[in-house]
Amino acid sequence: MPGYIVGIRVQYPAGTNLANVNATCRIESTNDSKEKTSSSVGEIVWNLGDLNNFPKRFSIGDQVTVTSIYQGFEQTFSFAIPGIGQSVTVTDYSGITVGTATGGGLSGNLVLVAKAVAPSLRYFVIQDILDYYNLKLYSEDQENGIKPQQIVSIGTDVEREIDELTGQKWDNNKGAYYSQTEYIDTNEDEPFFFLSNTPVSSITNLYTTDALEKDSPNSPDYPTQWDSLTEDTEYILEDVNTGRIVIVNSANQPGTRKRGAYAIYKSGQTTPTDIKRLAILMTARTLMHTAIGKATMEGREFEVTIDRMQKEIDKIIVARTKPQILNT
């Protein structure tokens, strides 16, 4: 069978060839792939007709992907093998032209770029998903494996959803509590009010005002309108879980008005075991729905029951949802 040559020069920055950098060429339809290392002048050449490296052979129209990951840099490009007499301009994932693929092959430059910083997961790590469901990464099993960026993308959305559903926010026990700034509606007949974000780790500043709402600016930057209170002397944080603050000095009791108090504080806590499991379950549920959708579009049958998973998800959410408390 005739060959098809894919040749690149690995560069960073553009114009500077890099030696000893690994890159992988893969035929997507067969999953055949071969990793090679760039020469002293940055060159790597694959022959898709080499049956030692690509035993399942290639065909016109096959999608070919070339990827290189080097220290803090990476780049990828893909193209469909054109027929004889045809050509296509190939660009990498950054939109930079690699070269022109013809019916005989492709020769071009693979210019690396700095890796994008992925958002970090707060409630679990990628390995937790792999261990819970005995999965492998795509780099280990290109037929059934899962890409880590897919787990991170779905997981970060799930974590935001959990925060909204439960009305609480956790972290990964690195002490990175969340800074909050909040105005609170107050009632002169009630010497207490509640902060929205709990549990409360600490209060940095608390201000109150008894000025009429129409006369008072909505900012503590006006000291003649706002009183700065001292914790344990003029107010106490009575309950960190509900965020209940009690005014103990009546001279600092705010009036009945919107924004009668202003708080700067920190909230958050170590991620509990059930919240970690909730995040894993909800992420796995979305991954399953994605797999079902993909199988349906490809005309394959794919059956999975998630009733028990959904019941456990619902149970944890109900147990962890903070009752809504309104300041009046």
Secondary structure, DSSP 8 states (H G I E B T S, - for coil): ----EEEEEEESSTT-B-SS-EEEEEETTTTEEEEEE--TTSEEEEETT-TTT-TT---TT-EEEEEEEETTEEEEEEEE---TT-EEEEEBTTS-EEEEEESSEEEEEEE-EE-------SS--HHHHHHHHT--BTTT-TTT-B-HHHHHHHHHHHHHHHHHHHTB--B-SSS--EEEEEEEEE-TT-SEEE-SSBSEEEEEEEEE--S-TTTS-SSTT-TTT-EE--BTTTEEEEETTTTEEEE-SGGG---SEEEEEEEEEEE--B--HHHHHHHHHHHHHHHHHHHHHHHHHTT-------HHHHHHHHHHHHHH--------
